[in-house]
Amino acid sequence: MACTAHKTPLLRTVAARGYAAQAGAKVASKKNYEVETTTLPNKLVVASVESNSPISRVSVLFRAGSRNENYDNLGATHLLRVTAGLSTSNSSGFSLTRNIQQVGGNLSVTSDRETIEYNVELTRDKLDTGLKYLNDVSSHTIFKPWEISDNLYRVKEDLARVTPQVRAVDLLHRAAFRSGLGNSIFCAKHHIGKISPETLQHYVASNYTTNRAAVVGVGVDHQLLVGYAKNLGVDSGAGNQNASKYYGGDLRVDKSGDLAHVAVGTQGAGWANPKEALAFAVLQQVAGTGPATKRGNYGGALGKLVSSALGDKPFGFTALNASYSDDGLFGFVLTADGRDIGKAIEAAVKALKQGSVSNSDVTRAKEQLRSAYLSVYDTDSGILSDLGQQALLAGSVTSPSGVISLLDSITSSDVNAAAKKVASGNWSVGAVGYLANVPYANQL
């Protein structure tokens, strides 16, 4: 976004202001790192954690990801990411950039298939400035045609930077769900310049509503955040609902070169059933998520099979588990020489079709997942992301101890039930590169 065009490391920014102005850490209290949650009468969810850090982080999130697009406005969320930080009804793009930089802050926007979130981070003593401009970019957006056209080159740059592995996963979603969750998080090339300001304004009005919003913060007083959320310039209402159905299918894009990048998957589980979703997360660890150490061997059941099938030839592999609010995808992503990749894919799918997992593998995988989840809480930015996703998609926040307790309750039978669902599933394939030897979905 425009306000991040001039980024400098935070410590350097603080030093430039002078250490005498540096905000001090808040005195520790008994509520340190406890989650506080409030649901306002208009259904907007507010959640916060007091980290006692001198840096405050606040996010405003909406359930307005790419799954909410339709055929006529595909790519709208990508354009919203690009235009965030430009002129609003209260501030010019220059004013946003200049004033955030003057207080040593950072304003950013990210989005995925379900959510779009506006984030600000800065020192506690400048929080009022950050919240003012966060309100501007998240709820007072206007779309000036000349500003949009001037920034279309950034959409093209984003598309040029998409890696083939990411493109393969994107194609997998499209093959699996067709629309909704199948909508790409990137604007298609043929839609660049075709999305009008009126289309963007309508998309925002339809999806940026209190029932579909959450405000979360780390290192900020909860009551202050509640007061801020009450004055957020967002209309009440439920907004659009866009359910997705799993179909299965095959999408591939041939490219020059020797490598093939393939994403293979079947229906997984959504967070509407947290226990089943966690069972699939454990199953992902069983399958293998890449080397545990730099230049290490590939672990996990599938990782070892792929390594054996390809011998000493280089490859990249990870199990895939994408859980959304109402559905999910489970499978793997593999990059290897296109002439040899077919046998590795067949070996991995054959293993998944067995539909059984040993108790020792489940025990190991649960420990790995526990470590991975708790490491998210090593940083305030990780806490903020987890708070936001839970508050927005679940309407409440489960503490880390609560999540770990639920993880501990997962049994081998739960994981094997997930494995059986995968084994009997309808397969989908998304592939990019040299694809002559990549099997089709109906051949798996």
Number of C-alpha atoms within 10 A of each C-alpha: 19 19 22 16 8 10 12 13 9 14 9 11 16 19 13 10 13 10 9 8 10 14 16 13 14 14 8 12 10 7 12 13 18 13 17 18 20 20 15 14 10 14 18 25 27 31 26 30 23 23 24 21 19 17 21 25 27 26 25 26 26 28 28 27 24 28 24 25 23 15 8 11 19 23 25 28 29 22 21 22 19 21 25 24 29 24 22 21 12 15 17 14 18 13 16 24 23 14 15 22 19 12 18 24 27 21 25 19 22 18 20 18 21 20 22 23 24 22 25 21 26 26 21 21 15 18 19 12 15 27 20 14 23 25 21 23 27 25 20 17 22 20 20 15 11 9 13 19 12 9 17 15 14 14 21 15 10 13 15 9 8 11 10 19 21 15 22 26 24 22 27 30 32 24 25 30 22 18 22 22 29 21 25 25 20 22 22 14 12 7 13 17 14 13 17 16 15 13 15 20 15 13 21 22 14 16 23 26 25 25 23 24 29 29 27 31 29 28 25 23 16 21 13 9 19 22 11 16 22 15 9 20 15 20 16 15 15 16 19 16 12 12 13 17 15 21 15 22 23 20 19 22 15 12 14 10 10 12 20 29 30 32 29 29 31 27 26 25 26 20 18 15 12 17 19 19 24 25 25 30 24 28 28 26 25 27 26 22 20 19 16 11 8 7 7 9 13 21 19 22 18 28 24 15 19 22 19 13 18 17 10 8 11 10 17 16 22 23 23 24 24 19 21 18 17 15 21 24 25 25 24 25 24 22 21 21 20 19 15 16 26 20 16 20 25 17 15 21 20 14 16 21 16 13 17 17 21 12 14 10 17 23 16 14 21 23 15 14 20 16 11 11 16 15 12 16 16 10 10 20 18 16 23 23 18 18 27 31 22 16 25 26 21 15 21 20 24 15 14 18 10 11 18 16 11 13 20 13 13 18 15 20 15 19 28 20 18 25 24 17 20 24 19 14 16 18 26 29 30 28 30 25 23 23 24 12 15 25 16 18 19 12 8 15
